[in-house]
Amino acid sequence: MVSRLNIDTALVSRLVATQFPRWKDLAVRPVEFGGWDNRTFHLGDEMTVRLPSAAAYSLQVEKEHRWLPRLAPLLPLPIPVPLAMGVPAENYPWPWSIYRWIEGETAKRERIASLPQFATDLAAFLVALQRIDPTGGPAPAQHNFFRGGPLTVYDNEARQAIAALDGKIDTAAASAVWEAALAATWHGAPVWFHGDVSWGNLLVRQGRLSAVIDFGTSGVGDPACDLAIAWTLFEGKSREAFRAGVPADQAMWARGRGWTLWKALITVAGQIDVNPVEFEKSRYVIDEVLAEHAQRA
């Protein structure tokens, strides 16, 4: 388990006042969707403070400060650009960041005017990201939990979760999807990927995709991990629109299923007796992955 600190407005206020006194009089308050890997707070009306919630996520801070300013001008939608990097203090042990606030609401389905259009816009953003020169970019490693690397990293976890869910899901079908993903070896040139394309990291204004945030798991490698939203948010026409817009051959699509299935499996296995809501959400994703794979088999 990842051990997390208790991060609250009092701590953030002390850090800001001590290290960036020009902003010490600005109000600090939590954002609506504060995240899990990081805790995010408003700083006044035009900035946010973002603090890693555990040591494993602190590796992402310097990466974002180095690369996001380089990526931002080359992308069709706004992404977070850091304004300042804080240092450990006030019993908070890791570096942290201040960003300019990006207007928008997280991409819940009811906020999206047209899911197929949203899917097309997101695909165009990911294509633009993949076209950016990857030279020197961060390869898959612990900083992003090996997103962009081979699925074999999570082979044991996936198989253990499938075994633990025997009788609760179609384990034969899940095993078939996982084996197909492992067999679809990636041979392409490394490209930029986001690493966590999910509704909570996509912003909407007036029903349209307006920004992409949280590049903590970004890097340079296999972009198949960015396909997971095809099953976690999209379905039917919107899934087809997304697939039509991204350069994903059958092998990449199979690996995308694999990434999606792995995450859903470990969530379901870990939440059976803990969080019924999260259990059902991830169970739905598993069903979507298995059904779509069966249709294309």
N, C-alpha and C positions, 0 to 999 in steps of 0.2 A: 504494500500500500504506500501511496505517496503521502508524506506527512505535510499538512498545510498549516500555516500560521493564521491567527485571527487578525485580519486586516480591517480596520474601521476608519471612520472619518477623522477621529482624533489623531490616529497615527499619521494619516495622510497630511493633515493640517500641520503637524509638527515637522514632518519631512520637508514640506514645501516652505514653511516659514524659515527653517534653518538653512536650507540649501539654495532657495530661490526667493530671497526676501522681497524682491520686487512684486511678487505675486502673493505675499503673505496675507493680504487683506481680502483676497477673493474667497468666496464661499466654496466649501467642499461638500458635495452630497453624492450619494451613490447613483449610478445610472440604473435605468429600469432593468436591463439585462446585463448584469455585471460580469458574466463569464465564470468559468470554472478554473481554467489554467491560470488566469490572471484576474485580479479584482480591479474594476474600473470605476472611477469617480469623476463627476463633473468638477472642474476648477473654474469658477466663474461661469460665464455663458459661452466662452469661445475655446475652452481647452478641456482636456481630460488628463487624468493621472492614471497610469496603468502599472500595477505592481504584480509581479509573479507571485503565485500563491504557494509555491513549493520550489525547492532547489532545482528540480528537474526542468522547470520552466524558465529559470533565470538565465539559462544558456541562450535564450532567444533574444534577449534585450540588445546586446551588442550587434547581433546579426541584423536586427531590424533597423538600428541606427545607421548601420553601414549601407544597407542595400535599398531600403524603401525610398530614400531620396533619389536614388538612381533609377528605380523602376517607375516611380510616379509619373514623370513627364512622358513616358512611352506608352501609357495605358489610356484606354478610352473613358474610364470612369475614375473618380477620386478614390485614393487609398490613403491610409493614415501616413502622415509624415511627421517624424519626431521633431519636437522643438528643443528638448533638453533631456539629458540623462542624469538621473540622480545616483547617488552612491549609498552603500550600506550605512545606516545610522539609526538612532532611536530604537535599538534592539531589532531593527529590520535588517536582515543579513545579506540582501542581494541588490544589484542595480535595478533601477526602475526608470520609468519614462513619463514625460509630459508630451502630449500630442495636441494638435489643433483639432477641435471638435468638428465632426462631419455630421451635418443635418441628415435626418432620415430615421425611419423606424425599421426594426428587424422584420425580416421577410416572412411573416406569418401568412398563411394562405389567404386569409380573409382580407389582407391588405394589398394583395396582388390583383390588378385589374384583369390581366390575361396571362394565365400560366404558360401557354405556348410562346407568347411574346417574351415573357420573362426568361424562359428557357433559351430562346434564340439570343437574347441580349447577353445572358451569362456565357453562353458558348462563345460569342464574339469576344468577350473579355478574356476568356481563357486562351483563345487562339492568339490574341495580342500578347498575352503574357508569355506564351510558349515561343513567340517569335523574337523575344528580346535576347540579345547576345548572352549566353550562359557562362562565358569565360570567367573563371575565378569564383563562380557562385558556390554556395555551400552545398556540398554533397550530402546524401543521406547519412545520418549519424544520430547520436543520442540527442542532439539539439532539437531534432524534429521527430524523434522516436522512429527513425528509419523510414519515414514517408519518402516515396520516390525510389526506394530500394526494392529488393526482391521480397515477395510474399513469404518466402521460406523463413524469414525472421520470426513470423508469427504462426508457423506451422504447428508447433506444440500447443500453443494456446487455443488455436482453432479446433484441433482434434480433441483436446480435453473438454472444450465446451460442447462439442457435438456429442461426445460420450455422455456428458452430464445431463444433456437434454433429451436423452433417449426416452421415448414415450410422450414427449411434449412437443416435438417437432418431427418433421419427416427427415430423420437422420440420414437415410440412404440418399435422398435428393440433395441434402446439404453437403454430404461427402462428395457427391458427384460434381457439384458446383465448385467446391474447394479444389478438388483434384484437377478440374479443367483449368482453374486459375493458375495453379502451380505449373501446369504443363505449358501454359501460354507464355513462354519465356520472352522477356523483352530484349530486343537487339538494337534498339534505336539509339540515336545520339541524345545526350542529356539535354533537357529543356527545363525552363523555369516552371514550377508548379506552386500552387497555393498551399495545398496540404490539408486543408480543413474547410472545404466548400460546403457549408451548411447554412440553414436558414438564419441562424443567429449571427452569422458573419456576413450576411448580405443585407443591405439597406434599401428601403423603398421610399420613394416620394411620388405622390400622385399616382400610385399604383404601378410605377415602373421601377426597375432596378436602377439605383442611383449611386451606389458605392459598394466597395468590397473592403472588409476590414479584417483584422487579426491575421497577420502573416507569420505568426509564431512558428508554425510547422512548415513554412515554405522552404524551398531549396531547389536544387538542380538535379534532375534525374528522370525517372519514368513518371509521366503525368497521370497514369491510370488512377491514382488515388483521388484525383479531382473529379472522377466520374461518379462518385458515390451518391451525389445528390440526385442522380437519375432515378434512384430507388427510394431515397429518403424524403424527397419533396415532389418529384414529377411522377406522372403516370400517363398512360394512354398517349394522346396527342402531344402533350408537353414533353414526355420522355422521347418521343420520336423527333420532335423539333430540336431537342437538346442533342440527340445523337447525330442528327443531320448537320448540326452546326460545328461539331468538334471533329478533329481528324483522328477518329478512333476506329481502327480496323477490328476484326473479330477477336483477335488476340488481346488487344488493349481493353476491349469491352469485357472480355472474360476476366481479365485482371481487375477491372473496375468492380465487377460482381464480387470477386474475391475480397477486395478491401472492404466492401460494404458488408458482406456476410461476416467476415471476421469481427468487425466492430459490433455488429448486431448480436452475434453469438455470445461474445464475452459479456455484453451488457445484459442480455436475457439471463445467462447463467448466473450472473452476479446479483440480479435484482429479483429473483423469483420470490423470495420471502422478505424483501426489503422495501421495494418501491413498485407497487402494482402498476402505476401509471407508466413509468419508464419501461417496465416489463412488456406491457401491451404495445407501446410504441415500437420497440425493437422487434417484438414478435411480428408485428405488421410488416416491418422492413424485410425480415427473413422470408415471410410469405411472398412478398413482391419479388424478391430476388429469385426464389425458387420457381415461381410461376413464369416469370419472364424467361428464365433459362429453359424451362420445359417447352415454351412456345417456340423458341428458336432452335431447339435440338433437332 
